């Protein structure tokens, strides 16, 4: 899950969340207020995020892939629902 900006982000945790003992992990990669920086640097947070992304189980979430050159068309199709996707990857 990713977000940017100051809008509220919701994540429903019903159904199988508790019974399957699912785990949420997060890492703040961007800027963190100085009072909350603690022991982790921006680099260590980025390294953690990249390490977590290496989990092969995440590949099941990718529902499609398109080249960067087709991004305007892909975005139109995603936003209109013509291209259903859970997580659509863009190749640069």
PyMOL Python script that loads the backbone (N, CA, C, O; Angstrom):
from pymol import cmd

cmd.read_pdbstr("""\
ATOM      1  N   UNK A   1       0.847  -1.159   0.000  1.00  0.00           N
ATOM      2  CA  UNK A   1       0.000   0.000   0.000  1.00  0.00           C
ATOM      3  C   UNK A   1       0.900   1.231   0.000  1.00  0.00           C
ATOM      4  O   UNK A   1       1.891   1.299   0.726  1.00  0.00           O
ATOM      5  N   UNK A   2       0.541   2.168  -0.805  1.00  0.00           N
ATOM      6  CA  UNK A   2       1.352   3.364  -0.899  1.00  0.00           C
ATOM      7  C   UNK A   2       0.446   4.579  -0.995  1.00  0.00           C
ATOM      8  O   UNK A   2      -0.652   4.504  -1.548  1.00  0.00           O
ATOM      9  N   UNK A   3       0.902   5.676  -0.464  1.00  0.00           N
ATOM     10  CA  UNK A   3       0.139   6.917  -0.586  1.00  0.00           C
ATOM     11  C   UNK A   3       1.079   8.093  -0.520  1.00  0.00           C
ATOM     12  O   UNK A   3       2.219   7.990  -0.066  1.00  0.00           O
ATOM     13  N   UNK A   4       0.567   9.213  -0.985  1.00  0.00           N
ATOM     14  CA  UNK A   4       1.349  10.429  -1.009  1.00  0.00           C
ATOM     15  C   UNK A   4       0.419  11.588  -0.696  1.00  0.00           C
ATOM     16  O   UNK A   4      -0.728  11.606  -1.142  1.00  0.00           O
ATOM     17  N   UNK A   5       0.894  12.525   0.044  1.00  0.00           N
ATOM     18  CA  UNK A   5       0.084  13.703   0.311  1.00  0.00           C
ATOM     19  C   UNK A   5      -0.500  13.709   1.701  1.00  0.00           C
ATOM     20  O   UNK A   5       0.001  13.045   2.608  1.00  0.00           O
ATOM     21  N   UNK A   6      -1.574  14.474   1.857  1.00  0.00           N
ATOM     22  CA  UNK A   6      -2.152  14.645   3.185  1.00  0.00           C
ATOM     23  C   UNK A   6      -3.579  14.112   3.292  1.00  0.00           C
ATOM     24  O   UNK A   6      -4.293  14.444   4.239  1.00  0.00           O
ATOM     25  N   UNK A   7      -3.998  13.298   2.338  1.00  0.00           N
ATOM     26  CA  UNK A   7      -5.332  12.717   2.391  1.00  0.00           C
ATOM     27  C   UNK A   7      -5.338  11.485   3.298  1.00  0.00           C
ATOM     28  O   UNK A   7      -4.335  10.780   3.416  1.00  0.00           O
ATOM     29  N   UNK A   8      -6.478  11.240   3.932  1.00  0.00           N
ATOM     30  CA  UNK A   8      -6.632  10.062   4.778  1.00  0.00           C
ATOM     31  C   UNK A   8      -6.659   8.811   3.906  1.00  0.00           C
ATOM     32  O   UNK A   8      -7.270   8.807   2.838  1.00  0.00           O
ATOM     33  N   UNK A   9      -5.998   7.754   4.360  1.00  0.00           N
ATOM     34  CA  UNK A   9      -5.971   6.482   3.653  1.00  0.00           C
ATOM     35  C   UNK A   9      -6.606   5.437   4.558  1.00  0.00           C
ATOM     36  O   UNK A   9      -6.217   5.297   5.717  1.00  0.00           O
ATOM     37  N   UNK A  10      -7.583   4.703   4.032  1.00  0.00           N
ATOM     38  CA  UNK A  10      -8.233   3.667   4.835  1.00  0.00           C
ATOM     39  C   UNK A  10      -7.839   2.292   4.321  1.00  0.00           C
ATOM     40  O   UNK A  10      -7.571   2.103   3.134  1.00  0.00           O
ATOM     41  N   UNK A  11      -7.809   1.352   5.228  1.00  0.00           N
ATOM     42  CA  UNK A  11      -7.465  -0.023   4.898  1.00  0.00           C
ATOM     43  C   UNK A  11      -8.394  -0.937   5.682  1.00  0.00           C
ATOM     44  O   UNK A  11      -8.247  -1.064   6.897  1.00  0.00           O
ATOM     45  N   UNK A  12      -9.353  -1.580   5.009  1.00  0.00           N
ATOM     46  CA  UNK A  12     -10.259  -2.480   5.716  1.00  0.00           C
ATOM     47  C   UNK A  12      -9.518  -3.728   6.206  1.00  0.00           C
ATOM     48  O   UNK A  12      -8.791  -4.364   5.442  1.00  0.00           O
ATOM     49  N   UNK A  13      -9.703  -4.068   7.463  1.00  0.00           N
ATOM     50  CA  UNK A  13      -8.988  -5.205   8.052  1.00  0.00           C
ATOM     51  C   UNK A  13      -9.947  -6.285   8.543  1.00  0.00           C
ATOM     52  O   UNK A  13      -9.632  -7.001   9.494  1.00  0.00           O
ATOM     53  N   UNK A  14     -11.087  -6.409   7.925  1.00  0.00           N
ATOM     54  CA  UNK A  14     -12.060  -7.406   8.344  1.00  0.00           C
ATOM     55  C   UNK A  14     -11.762  -8.777   7.789  1.00  0.00           C
ATOM     56  O   UNK A  14     -10.646  -9.073   7.362  1.00  0.00           O
ATOM     57  N   UNK A  15     -12.774  -9.598   7.804  1.00  0.00           N
ATOM     58  CA  UNK A  15     -12.773 -10.950   7.248  1.00  0.00           C
ATOM     59  C   UNK A  15     -11.588 -11.781   7.744  1.00  0.00           C
ATOM     60  O   UNK A  15     -11.521 -12.110   8.928  1.00  0.00           O
ATOM     61  N   UNK A  16     -10.661 -12.119   6.860  1.00  0.00           N
ATOM     62  CA  UNK A  16      -9.599 -13.068   7.193  1.00  0.00           C
ATOM     63  C   UNK A  16      -8.419 -12.452   7.923  1.00  0.00           C
ATOM     64  O   UNK A  16      -7.471 -13.162   8.256  1.00  0.00           O
ATOM     65  N   UNK A  17      -8.450 -11.160   8.178  1.00  0.00           N
ATOM     66  CA  UNK A  17      -7.277 -10.521   8.769  1.00  0.00           C
ATOM     67  C   UNK A  17      -6.868 -11.170  10.079  1.00  0.00           C
ATOM     68  O   UNK A  17      -5.697 -11.499  10.269  1.00  0.00           O
ATOM     69  N   UNK A  18      -7.817 -11.359  10.984  1.00  0.00           N
ATOM     70  CA  UNK A  18      -7.477 -11.946  12.286  1.00  0.00           C
ATOM     71  C   UNK A  18      -7.348 -13.464  12.214  1.00  0.00           C
ATOM     72  O   UNK A  18      -6.396 -14.031  12.751  1.00  0.00           O
ATOM     73  N   UNK A  19      -8.292 -14.122  11.559  1.00  0.00           N
ATOM     74  CA  UNK A  19      -8.271 -15.588  11.541  1.00  0.00           C
ATOM     75  C   UNK A  19      -7.057 -16.151  10.815  1.00  0.00           C
ATOM     76  O   UNK A  19      -6.579 -17.228  11.171  1.00  0.00           O
ATOM     77  N   UNK A  20      -6.551 -15.456   9.816  1.00  0.00           N
ATOM     78  CA  UNK A  20      -5.366 -15.933   9.098  1.00  0.00           C
ATOM     79  C   UNK A  20      -4.083 -15.347   9.669  1.00  0.00           C
ATOM     80  O   UNK A  20      -2.997 -15.605   9.151  1.00  0.00           O
ATOM     81  N   UNK A  21      -4.205 -14.554  10.741  1.00  0.00           N
ATOM     82  CA  UNK A  21      -3.060 -13.954  11.421  1.00  0.00           C
ATOM     83  C   UNK A  21      -2.155 -13.187  10.457  1.00  0.00           C
ATOM     84  O   UNK A  21      -0.932 -13.320  10.486  1.00  0.00           O
ATOM     85  N   UNK A  22      -2.789 -12.382   9.601  1.00  0.00           N
ATOM     86  CA  UNK A  22      -2.034 -11.574   8.653  1.00  0.00           C
ATOM     87  C   UNK A  22      -1.245 -10.505   9.406  1.00  0.00           C
ATOM     88  O   UNK A  22      -1.650 -10.069  10.484  1.00  0.00           O
ATOM     89  N   UNK A  23      -0.139 -10.097   8.842  1.00  0.00           N
ATOM     90  CA  UNK A  23       0.747  -9.129   9.481  1.00  0.00           C
ATOM     91  C   UNK A  23       0.886  -7.906   8.575  1.00  0.00           C
ATOM     92  O   UNK A  23       1.038  -8.031   7.360  1.00  0.00           O
ATOM     93  N   UNK A  24       0.832  -6.733   9.181  1.00  0.00           N
ATOM     94  CA  UNK A  24       1.090  -5.489   8.461  1.00  0.00           C
ATOM     95  C   UNK A  24       2.494  -5.019   8.791  1.00  0.00           C
ATOM     96  O   UNK A  24       2.890  -4.991   9.956  1.00  0.00           O
ATOM     97  N   UNK A  25       3.241  -4.653   7.772  1.00  0.00           N
ATOM     98  CA  UNK A  25       4.564  -4.069   7.975  1.00  0.00           C
ATOM     99  C   UNK A  25       4.602  -2.778   7.191  1.00  0.00           C
ATOM    100  O   UNK A  25       4.053  -2.689   6.092  1.00  0.00           O
ATOM    101  N   UNK A  26       5.241  -1.793   7.750  1.00  0.00           N
ATOM    102  CA  UNK A  26       5.315  -0.527   7.038  1.00  0.00           C
ATOM    103  C   UNK A  26       6.677   0.100   7.235  1.00  0.00           C
ATOM    104  O   UNK A  26       7.398  -0.196   8.187  1.00  0.00           O
ATOM    105  N   UNK A  27       7.005   0.978   6.299  1.00  0.00           N
ATOM    106  CA  UNK A  27       8.246   1.712   6.394  1.00  0.00           C
ATOM    107  C   UNK A  27       8.019   3.090   5.804  1.00  0.00           C
ATOM    108  O   UNK A  27       7.508   3.210   4.690  1.00  0.00           O
ATOM    109  N   UNK A  28       8.385   4.114   6.521  1.00  0.00           N
ATOM    110  CA  UNK A  28       8.295   5.492   6.037  1.00  0.00           C
ATOM    111  C   UNK A  28       9.577   5.780   5.278  1.00  0.00           C
ATOM    112  O   UNK A  28      10.642   5.879   5.887  1.00  0.00           O
ATOM    113  N   UNK A  29       9.497   5.917   3.961  1.00  0.00           N
ATOM    114  CA  UNK A  29      10.691   6.122   3.153  1.00  0.00           C
ATOM    115  C   UNK A  29      10.982   7.603   2.960  1.00  0.00           C
ATOM    116  O   UNK A  29      12.146   7.987   2.853  1.00  0.00           O
ATOM    117  N   UNK A  30       9.967   8.429   2.915  1.00  0.00           N
ATOM    118  CA  UNK A  30      10.149   9.863   2.674  1.00  0.00           C
ATOM    119  C   UNK A  30      10.636  10.594   3.905  1.00  0.00           C
ATOM    120  O   UNK A  30      11.267  10.006   4.783  1.00  0.00           O
ATOM    121  N   UNK A  31      10.346  11.856   3.962  1.00  0.00           N
ATOM    122  CA  UNK A  31      10.794  12.706   5.066  1.00  0.00           C
ATOM    123  C   UNK A  31       9.984  12.425   6.326  1.00  0.00           C
ATOM    124  O   UNK A  31       8.765  12.264   6.274  1.00  0.00           O
ATOM    125  N   UNK A  32      10.670  12.371   7.441  1.00  0.00           N
ATOM    126  CA  UNK A  32      10.051  12.166   8.746  1.00  0.00           C
ATOM    127  C   UNK A  32      10.417  13.372   9.605  1.00  0.00           C
ATOM    128  O   UNK A  32      11.542  13.868   9.542  1.00  0.00           O
ATOM    129  N   UNK A  33       9.471  13.837  10.398  1.00  0.00           N
ATOM    130  CA  UNK A  33       9.733  14.985  11.263  1.00  0.00           C
ATOM    131  C   UNK A  33      10.965  14.718  12.127  1.00  0.00           C
ATOM    132  O   UNK A  33      11.135  13.602  12.618  1.00  0.00           O
ATOM    133  N   UNK A  34      11.829  15.721  12.324  1.00  0.00           N
ATOM    134  CA  UNK A  34      13.049  15.524  13.118  1.00  0.00           C
ATOM    135  C   UNK A  34      12.781  14.915  14.488  1.00  0.00           C
ATOM    136  O   UNK A  34      13.573  14.101  14.963  1.00  0.00           O
ATOM    137  N   UNK A  35      11.695  15.288  15.122  1.00  0.00           N
ATOM    138  CA  UNK A  35      11.397  14.755  16.455  1.00  0.00           C
ATOM    139  C   UNK A  35      11.043  13.275  16.427  1.00  0.00           C
ATOM    140  O   UNK A  35      11.024  12.625  17.472  1.00  0.00           O
ATOM    141  N   UNK A  36      10.760  12.729  15.231  1.00  0.00           N
ATOM    142  CA  UNK A  36      10.358  11.327  15.129  1.00  0.00           C
ATOM    143  C   UNK A  36      11.367  10.484  14.364  1.00  0.00           C
ATOM    144  O   UNK A  36      11.096   9.320  14.069  1.00  0.00           O
ATOM    145  N   UNK A  37      12.513  11.043  14.042  1.00  0.00           N
ATOM    146  CA  UNK A  37      13.491  10.317  13.230  1.00  0.00           C
ATOM    147  C   UNK A  37      14.149   9.167  13.971  1.00  0.00           C
ATOM    148  O   UNK A  37      14.427   8.127  13.373  1.00  0.00           O
ATOM    149  N   UNK A  38      14.399   9.330  15.241  1.00  0.00           N
ATOM    150  CA  UNK A  38      14.971   8.233  16.018  1.00  0.00           C
ATOM    151  C   UNK A  38      16.245   7.685  15.444  1.00  0.00           C
ATOM    152  O   UNK A  38      17.130   8.442  15.043  1.00  0.00           O
ATOM    153  N   UNK A  39      16.346   6.388  15.399  1.00  0.00           N
ATOM    154  CA  UNK A  39      17.599   5.735  15.009  1.00  0.00           C
ATOM    155  C   UNK A  39      17.709   5.410  13.527  1.00  0.00           C
ATOM    156  O   UNK A  39      18.761   4.961  13.072  1.00  0.00           O
ATOM    157  N   UNK A  40      16.640   5.628  12.766  1.00  0.00           N
ATOM    158  CA  UNK A  40      16.664   5.233  11.353  1.00  0.00           C
ATOM    159  C   UNK A  40      16.876   6.432  10.443  1.00  0.00           C
ATOM    160  O   UNK A  40      16.260   7.482  10.623  1.00  0.00           O
ATOM    161  N   UNK A  41      17.750   6.261   9.468  1.00  0.00           N
ATOM    162  CA  UNK A  41      18.000   7.295   8.472  1.00  0.00           C
ATOM    163  C   UNK A  41      17.078   7.047   7.274  1.00  0.00           C
ATOM    164  O   UNK A  41      16.432   6.003   7.180  1.00  0.00           O
ATOM    165  N   UNK A  42      17.029   8.010   6.372  1.00  0.00           N
ATOM    166  CA  UNK A  42      16.234   7.811   5.154  1.00  0.00           C
ATOM    167  C   UNK A  42      16.755   6.586   4.402  1.00  0.00           C
ATOM    168  O   UNK A  42      15.974   5.792   3.877  1.00  0.00           O
ATOM    169  N   UNK A  43      18.061   6.444   4.355  1.00  0.00           N
ATOM    170  CA  UNK A  43      18.661   5.290   3.661  1.00  0.00           C
ATOM    171  C   UNK A  43      18.248   3.965   4.304  1.00  0.00           C
ATOM    172  O   UNK A  43      17.904   3.019   3.595  1.00  0.00           O
ATOM    173  N   UNK A  44      18.278   3.885   5.634  1.00  0.00           N
ATOM    174  CA  UNK A  44      17.922   2.618   6.288  1.00  0.00           C
ATOM    175  C   UNK A  44      16.440   2.297   6.078  1.00  0.00           C
ATOM    176  O   UNK A  44      16.070   1.129   5.961  1.00  0.00           O
ATOM    177  N   UNK A  45      15.588   3.334   6.029  1.00  0.00           N
ATOM    178  CA  UNK A  45      14.162   3.095   5.779  1.00  0.00           C
ATOM    179  C   UNK A  45      13.944   2.602   4.349  1.00  0.00           C
ATOM    180  O   UNK A  45      13.141   1.698   4.115  1.00  0.00           O
ATOM    181  N   UNK A  46      14.659   3.196   3.397  1.00  0.00           N
ATOM    182  CA  UNK A  46      14.554   2.762   2.007  1.00  0.00           C
ATOM    183  C   UNK A  46      15.069   1.335   1.851  1.00  0.00           C
ATOM    184  O   UNK A  46      14.453   0.529   1.153  1.00  0.00           O
ATOM    185  N   UNK A  47      16.195   1.015   2.494  1.00  0.00           N
ATOM    186  CA  UNK A  47      16.737  -0.342   2.424  1.00  0.00           C
ATOM    187  C   UNK A  47      15.745  -1.360   2.983  1.00  0.00           C
ATOM    188  O   UNK A  47      15.586  -2.442   2.417  1.00  0.00           O
ATOM    189  N   UNK A  48      15.082  -1.026   4.078  1.00  0.00           N
ATOM    190  CA  UNK A  48      14.080  -1.924   4.649  1.00  0.00           C
ATOM    191  C   UNK A  48      12.924  -2.117   3.680  1.00  0.00           C
ATOM    192  O   UNK A  48      12.486  -3.247   3.465  1.00  0.00           O
ATOM    193  N   UNK A  49      12.425  -1.044   3.096  1.00  0.00           N
ATOM    194  CA  UNK A  49      11.308  -1.136   2.152  1.00  0.00           C
ATOM    195  C   UNK A  49      11.690  -2.017   0.963  1.00  0.00           C
ATOM    196  O   UNK A  49      10.901  -2.867   0.552  1.00  0.00           O
ATOM    197  N   UNK A  50      12.881  -1.830   0.408  1.00  0.00           N
ATOM    198  CA  UNK A  50      13.321  -2.637  -0.727  1.00  0.00           C
ATOM    199  C   UNK A  50      13.503  -4.100  -0.337  1.00  0.00           C
ATOM    200  O   UNK A  50      13.188  -4.994  -1.123  1.00  0.00           O
ATOM    201  N   UNK A  51      14.005  -4.348   0.861  1.00  0.00           N
ATOM    202  CA  UNK A  51      14.158  -5.718   1.351  1.00  0.00           C
ATOM    203  C   UNK A  51      12.797  -6.411   1.459  1.00  0.00           C
ATOM    204  O   UNK A  51      12.648  -7.562   1.048  1.00  0.00           O
ATOM    205  N   UNK A  52      11.811  -5.709   2.011  1.00  0.00           N
ATOM    206  CA  UNK A  52      10.475  -6.287   2.160  1.00  0.00           C
ATOM    207  C   UNK A  52       9.831  -6.575   0.807  1.00  0.00           C
ATOM    208  O   UNK A  52       9.053  -7.520   0.681  1.00  0.00           O
ATOM    209  N   UNK A  53      10.147  -5.770  -0.200  1.00  0.00           N
ATOM    210  CA  UNK A  53       9.584  -5.970  -1.533  1.00  0.00           C
ATOM    211  C   UNK A  53      10.159  -7.192  -2.240  1.00  0.00           C
ATOM    212  O   UNK A  53       9.609  -7.621  -3.255  1.00  0.00           O
ATOM    213  N   UNK A  54      11.241  -7.760  -1.737  1.00  0.00           N
ATOM    214  CA  UNK A  54      11.854  -8.942  -2.357  1.00  0.00           C
ATOM    215  C   UNK A  54      11.076 -10.226  -2.083  1.00  0.00           C
ATOM    216  O   UNK A  54      11.387 -11.269  -2.659  1.00  0.00           O
ATOM    217  N   UNK A  55      10.083 -10.167  -1.225  1.00  0.00           N
ATOM    218  CA  UNK A  55       9.285 -11.345  -0.891  1.00  0.00           C
ATOM    219  C   UNK A  55       8.522 -11.812  -2.124  1.00  0.00           C
ATOM    220  O   UNK A  55       7.709 -11.066  -2.669  1.00  0.00           O
ATOM    221  N   UNK A  56       8.781 -13.055  -2.574  1.00  0.00           N
ATOM    222  CA  UNK A  56       8.134 -13.602  -3.768  1.00  0.00           C
ATOM    223  C   UNK A  56       6.612 -13.651  -3.650  1.00  0.00           C
ATOM    224  O   UNK A  56       5.920 -13.651  -4.668  1.00  0.00           O
ATOM    225  N   UNK A  57       6.085 -13.693  -2.443  1.00  0.00           N
ATOM    226  CA  UNK A  57       4.631 -13.741  -2.260  1.00  0.00           C
ATOM    227  C   UNK A  57       3.968 -12.490  -2.834  1.00  0.00           C
ATOM    228  O   UNK A  57       2.802 -12.536  -3.224  1.00  0.00           O
ATOM    229  N   UNK A  58       4.689 -11.385  -2.889  1.00  0.00           N
ATOM    230  CA  UNK A  58       4.120 -10.142  -3.416  1.00  0.00           C
ATOM    231  C   UNK A  58       3.866 -10.205  -4.916  1.00  0.00           C
ATOM    232  O   UNK A  58       3.048  -9.446  -5.436  1.00  0.00           O
ATOM    233  N   UNK A  59       4.561 -11.106  -5.622  1.00  0.00           N
ATOM    234  CA  UNK A  59       4.361 -11.230  -7.066  1.00  0.00           C
ATOM    235  C   UNK A  59       2.915 -11.610  -7.396  1.00  0.00           C
ATOM    236  O   UNK A  59       2.431 -11.289  -8.481  1.00  0.00           O
ATOM    237  N   UNK A  60       2.229 -12.278  -6.489  1.00  0.00           N
ATOM    238  CA  UNK A  60       0.833 -12.663  -6.717  1.00  0.00           C
ATOM    239  C   UNK A  60      -0.090 -11.460  -6.778  1.00  0.00           C
ATOM    240  O   UNK A  60      -1.202 -11.553  -7.299  1.00  0.00           O
ATOM    241  N   UNK A  61       0.364 -10.327  -6.247  1.00  0.00           N
ATOM    242  CA  UNK A  61      -0.460  -9.122  -6.244  1.00  0.00           C
ATOM    243  C   UNK A  61      -0.407  -8.369  -7.575  1.00  0.00           C
ATOM    244  O   UNK A  61      -1.275  -7.541  -7.852  1.00  0.00           O
ATOM    245  N   UNK A  62       0.608  -8.650  -8.402  1.00  0.00           N
ATOM    246  CA  UNK A  62       0.766  -7.951  -9.677  1.00  0.00           C
ATOM    247  C   UNK A  62      -0.227  -8.541 -10.669  1.00  0.00           C
ATOM    248  O   UNK A  62      -0.155  -9.722 -11.008  1.00  0.00           O
ATOM    249  N   UNK A  63      -1.156  -7.707 -11.131  1.00  0.00           N
ATOM    250  CA  UNK A  63      -2.195  -8.200 -12.027  1.00  0.00           C
ATOM    251  C   UNK A  63      -1.942  -7.821 -13.482  1.00  0.00           C
ATOM    252  O   UNK A  63      -2.714  -8.206 -14.360  1.00  0.00           O
ATOM    253  N   UNK A  64      -0.885  -7.079 -13.748  1.00  0.00           N
ATOM    254  CA  UNK A  64      -0.573  -6.719 -15.121  1.00  0.00           C
ATOM    255  C   UNK A  64       0.664  -5.854 -15.183  1.00  0.00           C
ATOM    256  O   UNK A  64       1.181  -5.400 -14.162  1.00  0.00           O
ATOM    257  N   UNK A  65       1.134  -5.632 -16.412  1.00  0.00           N
ATOM    258  CA  UNK A  65       2.353  -4.851 -16.605  1.00  0.00           C
ATOM    259  C   UNK A  65       2.278  -4.164 -17.964  1.00  0.00           C
ATOM    260  O   UNK A  65       1.781  -4.738 -18.933  1.00  0.00           O
ATOM    261  N   UNK A  66       2.774  -2.936 -18.026  1.00  0.00           N
ATOM    262  CA  UNK A  66       2.771  -2.175 -19.279  1.00  0.00           C
ATOM    263  C   UNK A  66       4.048  -1.355 -19.377  1.00  0.00           C
ATOM    264  O   UNK A  66       4.637  -0.992 -18.359  1.00  0.00           O
ATOM    265  N   UNK A  67       4.483  -1.059 -20.618  1.00  0.00           N
ATOM    266  CA  UNK A  67       5.652  -0.190 -20.776  1.00  0.00           C
ATOM    267  C   UNK A  67       5.296   1.258 -20.457  1.00  0.00           C
ATOM    268  O   UNK A  67       4.145   1.669 -20.604  1.00  0.00           O
ATOM    269  N   UNK A  68       6.277   2.016 -20.026  1.00  0.00           N
ATOM    270  CA  UNK A  68       6.093   3.410 -19.641  1.00  0.00           C
ATOM    271  C   UNK A  68       5.457   4.235 -20.766  1.00  0.00           C
ATOM    272  O   UNK A  68       4.649   5.127 -20.506  1.00  0.00           O
ATOM    273  N   UNK A  69       5.820   3.938 -21.993  1.00  0.00           N
ATOM    274  CA  UNK A  69       5.329   4.709 -23.138  1.00  0.00           C
ATOM    275  C   UNK A  69       3.807   4.676 -23.252  1.00  0.00           C
ATOM    276  O   UNK A  69       3.214   5.580 -23.840  1.00  0.00           O
ATOM    277  N   UNK A  70       3.169   3.645 -22.696  1.00  0.00           N
ATOM    278  CA  UNK A  70       1.709   3.521 -22.796  1.00  0.00           C
ATOM    279  C   UNK A  70       0.996   4.033 -21.539  1.00  0.00           C
ATOM    280  O   UNK A  70      -0.205   3.820 -21.378  1.00  0.00           O
ATOM    281  N   UNK A  71       1.735   4.709 -20.648  1.00  0.00           N
ATOM    282  CA  UNK A  71       1.172   5.137 -19.371  1.00  0.00           C
ATOM    283  C   UNK A  71      -0.104   5.971 -19.498  1.00  0.00           C
ATOM    284  O   UNK A  71      -1.049   5.713 -18.752  1.00  0.00           O
ATOM    285  N   UNK A  72      -0.188   6.959 -20.401  1.00  0.00           N
ATOM    286  CA  UNK A  72      -1.447   7.722 -20.491  1.00  0.00           C
ATOM    287  C   UNK A  72      -2.656   6.837 -20.795  1.00  0.00           C
ATOM    288  O   UNK A  72      -3.708   6.995 -20.176  1.00  0.00           O
ATOM    289  N   UNK A  73      -2.518   5.920 -21.730  1.00  0.00           N
ATOM    290  CA  UNK A  73      -3.617   5.003 -22.065  1.00  0.00           C
ATOM    291  C   UNK A  73      -3.922   4.061 -20.907  1.00  0.00           C
ATOM    292  O   UNK A  73      -5.086   3.824 -20.584  1.00  0.00           O
ATOM    293  N   UNK A  74      -2.882   3.529 -20.289  1.00  0.00           N
ATOM    294  CA  UNK A  74      -3.066   2.618 -19.153  1.00  0.00           C
ATOM    295  C   UNK A  74      -3.788   3.325 -18.013  1.00  0.00           C
ATOM    296  O   UNK A  74      -4.703   2.755 -17.417  1.00  0.00           O
ATOM    297  N   UNK A  75      -3.391   4.560 -17.700  1.00  0.00           N
ATOM    298  CA  UNK A  75      -4.043   5.304 -16.617  1.00  0.00           C
ATOM    299  C   UNK A  75      -5.512   5.551 -16.928  1.00  0.00           C
ATOM    300  O   UNK A  75      -6.353   5.435 -16.037  1.00  0.00           O
ATOM    301  N   UNK A  76      -5.840   5.889 -18.176  1.00  0.00           N
ATOM    302  CA  UNK A  76      -7.240   6.066 -18.566  1.00  0.00           C
ATOM    303  C   UNK A  76      -8.023   4.780 -18.373  1.00  0.00           C
ATOM    304  O   UNK A  76      -9.136   4.791 -17.848  1.00  0.00           O
ATOM    305  N   UNK A  77      -7.430   3.669 -18.802  1.00  0.00           N
ATOM    306  CA  UNK A  77      -8.106   2.377 -18.676  1.00  0.00           C
ATOM    307  C   UNK A  77      -8.258   1.930 -17.231  1.00  0.00           C
ATOM    308  O   UNK A  77      -9.278   1.347 -16.864  1.00  0.00           O
ATOM    309  N   UNK A  78      -7.251   2.199 -16.409  1.00  0.00           N
ATOM    310  CA  UNK A  78      -7.348   1.855 -14.989  1.00  0.00           C
ATOM    311  C   UNK A  78      -8.421   2.685 -14.294  1.00  0.00           C
ATOM    312  O   UNK A  78      -9.221   2.153 -13.525  1.00  0.00           O
ATOM    313  N   UNK A  79      -8.436   3.995 -14.567  1.00  0.00           N
ATOM    314  CA  UNK A  79      -9.390   4.873 -13.881  1.00  0.00           C
ATOM    315  C   UNK A  79     -10.823   4.652 -14.339  1.00  0.00           C
ATOM    316  O   UNK A  79     -11.757   4.889 -13.573  1.00  0.00           O
ATOM    317  N   UNK A  80     -11.015   4.199 -15.581  1.00  0.00           N
ATOM    318  CA  UNK A  80     -12.371   3.948 -16.074  1.00  0.00           C
ATOM    319  C   UNK A  80     -12.870   2.555 -15.715  1.00  0.00           C
ATOM    320  O   UNK A  80     -14.062   2.273 -15.831  1.00  0.00           O
ATOM    321  N   UNK A  81     -11.968   1.686 -15.282  1.00  0.00           N
ATOM    322  CA  UNK A  81     -12.344   0.308 -14.973  1.00  0.00           C
ATOM    323  C   UNK A  81     -12.243  -0.624 -16.161  1.00  0.00           C
ATOM    324  O   UNK A  81     -12.511  -1.818 -16.031  1.00  0.00           O
ATOM    325  N   UNK A  82     -11.855  -0.096 -17.335  1.00  0.00           N
ATOM    326  CA  UNK A  82     -11.694  -0.931 -18.517  1.00  0.00           C
ATOM    327  C   UNK A  82     -10.549  -1.929 -18.339  1.00  0.00           C
ATOM    328  O   UNK A  82     -10.538  -2.993 -18.959  1.00  0.00           O
ATOM    329  N   UNK A  83      -9.598  -1.574 -17.494  1.00  0.00           N
ATOM    330  CA  UNK A  83      -8.474  -2.455 -17.183  1.00  0.00           C
ATOM    331  C   UNK A  83      -8.516  -2.740 -15.686  1.00  0.00           C
ATOM    332  O   UNK A  83      -7.976  -1.974 -14.888  1.00  0.00           O
ATOM    333  N   UNK A  84      -9.169  -3.858 -15.300  1.00  0.00           N
ATOM    334  CA  UNK A  84      -9.233  -4.166 -13.869  1.00  0.00           C
ATOM    335  C   UNK A  84      -7.857  -4.591 -13.365  1.00  0.00           C
ATOM    336  O   UNK A  84      -7.166  -5.377 -14.013  1.00  0.00           O
ATOM    337  N   UNK A  85      -7.472  -4.073 -12.221  1.00  0.00           N
ATOM    338  CA  UNK A  85      -6.144  -4.395 -11.720  1.00  0.00           C
ATOM    339  C   UNK A  85      -6.094  -4.223 -10.213  1.00  0.00           C
ATOM    340  O   UNK A  85      -6.702  -3.311  -9.653  1.00  0.00           O
ATOM    341  N   UNK A  86      -5.366  -5.105  -9.575  1.00  0.00           N
ATOM    342  CA  UNK A  86      -5.066  -4.948  -8.161  1.00  0.00           C
ATOM    343  C   UNK A  86      -3.814  -4.082  -8.025  1.00  0.00           C
ATOM    344  O   UNK A  86      -3.797  -3.102  -7.280  1.00  0.00           O
ATOM    345  N   UNK A  87      -2.770  -4.465  -8.759  1.00  0.00           N
ATOM    346  CA  UNK A  87      -1.515  -3.708  -8.763  1.00  0.00           C
ATOM    347  C   UNK A  87      -0.914  -3.850 -10.157  1.00  0.00           C
ATOM    348  O   UNK A  87      -0.426  -4.919 -10.524  1.00  0.00           O
ATOM    349  N   UNK A  88      -0.952  -2.787 -10.917  1.00  0.00           N
ATOM    350  CA  UNK A  88      -0.465  -2.816 -12.298  1.00  0.00           C
ATOM    351  C   UNK A  88       0.934  -2.198 -12.329  1.00  0.00           C
ATOM    352  O   UNK A  88       1.128  -1.054 -11.918  1.00  0.00           O
ATOM    353  N   UNK A  89       1.889  -2.958 -12.814  1.00  0.00           N
ATOM    354  CA  UNK A  89       3.297  -2.525 -12.820  1.00  0.00           C
ATOM    355  C   UNK A  89       3.617  -1.790 -14.123  1.00  0.00           C
ATOM    356  O   UNK A  89       3.160  -2.174 -15.199  1.00  0.00           O
ATOM    357  N   UNK A  90       4.415  -0.719 -14.000  1.00  0.00           N
ATOM    358  CA  UNK A  90       4.883   0.030 -15.169  1.00  0.00           C
ATOM    359  C   UNK A  90       6.378  -0.212 -15.317  1.00  0.00           C
ATOM    360  O   UNK A  90       7.150   0.005 -14.383  1.00  0.00           O
ATOM    361  N   UNK A  91       6.782  -0.669 -16.519  1.00  0.00           N
ATOM    362  CA  UNK A  91       8.205  -0.903 -16.821  1.00  0.00           C
ATOM    363  C   UNK A  91       8.821   0.365 -17.384  1.00  0.00           C
ATOM    364  O   UNK A  91       8.354   0.895 -18.392  1.00  0.00           O
ATOM    365  N   UNK A  92       9.865   0.848 -16.734  1.00  0.00           N
ATOM    366  CA  UNK A  92      10.561   2.043 -17.220  1.00  0.00           C
ATOM    367  C   UNK A  92      11.665   1.659 -18.167  1.00  0.00           C
ATOM    368  O   UNK A  92      12.367   2.530 -18.682  1.00  0.00           O
TER     369      UNK A  92
END
""", "prot")
cmd.dss("prot")
cmd.show_as("cartoon", "prot")
cmd.util.cbc("prot")
cmd.orient("prot")
